[in-house]
């Protein structure tokens, strides 16, 4: 892999973070890592060429509950198979799986917060051509970066994820583009099946009608995550929660602009195209078990219109 566009903790700082954020001792983590690797080698239906960093995330996510880590690991791979439209057959060009960056900025901020969290910014600056499938496919490459690459030099980990969603350009007529069956599938996939620890989700510049959609999302995800989704009246309030060095200049921070940071990740994805294509096509062998199928009706009350939406 080429040089990574995000900060990596030193082994000493990482061990400190594991203890403070997760109450995990590094020696115990390494012990369970050996057990998880041995277990995986016996599960021939699951992908075998997983990085050490990737495996560690499931143990940390499960707080060293070994049985839970195994279940979450298997569920992760089958959930990707159930949502294959988001992952498989990647083509990393500006007209295919990087296409959404023509109307959406989605970045991971390079610097970690003082308590070891990664800040992620998403803003749709031109909602007219927005396409949920294009957005999800590009976003899933960013998730694969987090899972398989982020911290790989030091087998690193972060304390949690902070997301900022800017809805400045989103108007009521764009509601069906944002909130539909595909976006619900995407949200539930990330909220329940990915080895990430969500610390905060901040929504800024949100029209009252669009706020309804986010409130519906809050009712559909686990309560712990729902309680961490916060709608801010003023985007300047972000600086109350996030230090300026972890925010782009677009939001009053001291880091580089969204445009510059997006460019760094685009170059990264293009330079490592084979890696992301191969990761995207990794899957379990055999048929998809019934319990892992994700078939959601449109729980936003929309089928392309506002007919079922009850707005008070």
TAJO-V148889 format. One line per field, one symbol per residue. phi: phi as a letter, one per 40 degrees, with the letter a starting at -180 (. if undefined). Layout:
BEGIN
phi=???
END
This chain:
BEGIN
phi=.cdccbcbccdccccccdcccbfbccccccccccccccccccbccbdbcccddcccccccdcfgcccccccccccdccccccbcccbcfcbcbcbbcbccccbbbbbbcccccdcgcccbbbaccacdcdbccccccccccccccccbbdgccbfcabcibbbbbcbdccbdccdcccbaccccdcccdccbbbcbbccabbbbfbcdcccdccccddcbbddccdcbcbcccbdccdccbbcdcbbccdbgcbcccdcccddccdcdcccbdcdcccccccaccgccddcccbbbccccgbbgabccccbc
END
